[in-house]
């Protein structure tokens, strides 16, 4: 088992956790704060999924694609964090 496989398993668990918390918080609370946390979880999901797939691809072209994909989520993490 390579280190990339272990990191990928960890990131997949984090993806499931981000989706779970987004749904759980939205189900318990229907305020504006819940919507912000849900969007923050979605941004984490996009970033972590892109990074995980970037580590697991075979060609350089695919790696560049997933590198670009993960940057759809990362600018929103800092903005929503505040």
N, C-alpha and C positions, 0 to 999 in steps of 0.2 A: 504494500500500500504506500503510495507516494505521499509526499507532504501536500501536494495539490489536491489529492483525493480527500484527505482529512480536512483541509481548509474548505473544500467544496461542501462537504457534509455539514460542517459548522455553519456555513453561509446558507445552506438550504434550510436548516433549522431556524435561522434568523429570519428567513423569508416567511416561513410558516408563522413564526411568532408575530411578525409585523402585521400580517393579514388577520391573524386571530385577534390581536389587540384592537385593530381598527374596527372590526365587526363588533367586538365585545363592548367597547366604549360607546360606539354609536347605539347599540341596543339598550344600554343602561341609561344613557343621558342624551337628550336631544337639544342641547344648547349650542351656542356658537363655538364654545371651547371644544366640544366633542367633534365638531366639524373640522376644526383646525388640527386636532390630534389625528383625525382620520386622514386628512390630507398629508400630514407629516409621515404617517405610517405608509401611505401610498408612495411618497417620495423615497423613503427608505427601501421599500419593496423594489422600485424601479432601479435604484442604484445598486443594491445588493445582487439583484438578479443579473444585471449587466456585468458586474464584476465577476460573479460566479461563472457565467458563460464565457467570459473573456479568458478565464483561467483554463477552461476545458475544451477549447476549440483546437482544431488541427492546423489551420492555415493562418497566415499573417493577415489576409484579407478579412477573414471572419473575426480575428482578434481586433482589428481596427474598427469593424462594424460595431462590436459589442462595447468597445471603448467609447465610441460615439454615443451609443444607446444609453450608457449609464449616466451620461451628462445631461439627459433629459430630467433626471431626478435630483442630482446633487445641488443645483442652484436653489432649489426650493427647500432643501433641508435647513440651510442656515436662515432663510427668510422665515420659515414657519416656526423655527426653534425659538425665535424672539417673540 
